[in-house]
Amino acid sequence: MNSVNHALALRIEELLKKKKMTRYRLAMNSGLTHSTLKNIIHETVKDNLLSTTILIASGFDMTVSEFLDSPLFKEENLNI
């Protein structure tokens, strides 16, 4: 089981590889600072806001629903 923060970090890394995008490009596309994105990926941010997740999804040119449409976010795979 993953924490929500770990699932978020895994999903970001998964999409970066799939879309052949750098972290820097995602930060620029989403409007987040590179350091904020790095902290999310390294899980030093303990409580990610939905608004941040929406920005990340938009950085991948996805809706938040598309971003969250992953087995990583299924309740049975999360430790909530």
Legacy VTK file of the C-alpha trace (Angstrom):
# vtk DataFile Version 3.0
C-alpha trace
ASCII
DATASET POLYDATA
POINTS 80 float
0.000 0.000 0.000
1.109 3.512 -0.757
0.445 6.793 0.943
-1.348 9.363 -1.183
1.876 11.383 -1.359
3.833 8.353 -2.575
1.153 7.550 -5.172
1.308 11.167 -6.386
5.094 11.017 -6.720
4.903 7.686 -8.581
2.222 9.011 -10.937
4.289 12.097 -11.749
7.370 9.985 -12.503
5.259 7.586 -14.594
3.836 10.417 -16.698
7.191 12.165 -17.063
8.589 8.993 -18.641
5.494 8.326 -20.752
5.404 11.878 -22.113
9.218 12.160 -22.330
9.047 15.334 -20.264
11.562 16.737 -17.809
10.701 17.862 -14.313
11.715 21.359 -15.314
9.275 21.361 -18.242
6.477 20.079 -16.002
7.219 22.832 -13.494
7.113 25.448 -16.246
3.888 24.033 -17.748
2.138 23.755 -14.388
3.200 27.066 -12.900
4.824 25.380 -9.911
8.374 26.162 -8.932
10.947 23.499 -9.701
11.721 23.202 -5.988
8.037 22.622 -5.133
7.805 19.886 -7.735
11.058 18.342 -6.479
9.706 18.362 -2.920
6.514 16.617 -4.054
8.466 13.945 -5.939
10.838 13.399 -3.001
7.831 13.331 -0.669
9.071 16.080 1.625
5.672 17.763 1.253
3.426 15.950 3.712
0.024 17.283 2.669
-0.435 17.970 -1.017
-3.350 20.209 -1.847
-5.895 19.350 -4.490
-5.112 22.679 -6.143
-1.478 21.568 -6.527
-2.597 18.272 -8.055
-4.794 20.189 -10.493
-1.808 22.332 -11.514
0.307 19.216 -12.035
-2.412 17.624 -14.163
-2.670 20.772 -16.260
1.119 20.716 -16.668
0.694 17.312 -18.313
-2.172 18.764 -20.405
-4.623 16.484 -18.594
-7.714 16.948 -16.503
-7.382 16.069 -12.847
-9.716 13.117 -13.532
-7.341 11.803 -16.191
-4.384 12.302 -13.870
-6.067 10.402 -11.031
-7.278 7.635 -13.366
-4.548 5.221 -12.313
-4.448 2.070 -10.200
-2.107 4.013 -7.908
-5.101 5.991 -6.626
-7.543 3.124 -6.115
-8.653 2.986 -2.479
-7.458 -0.590 -2.051
-3.946 0.502 -3.069
-3.754 3.464 -0.694
-2.962 3.635 2.970
-5.273 6.423 4.103
LINES 1 81
80 0 1 2 3 4 5 6 7 8 9 10 11 12 13 14 15 16 17 18 19 20 21 22 23 24 25 26 27 28 29 30 31 32 33 34 35 36 37 38 39 40 41 42 43 44 45 46 47 48 49 50 51 52 53 54 55 56 57 58 59 60 61 62 63 64 65 66 67 68 69 70 71 72 73 74 75 76 77 78 79
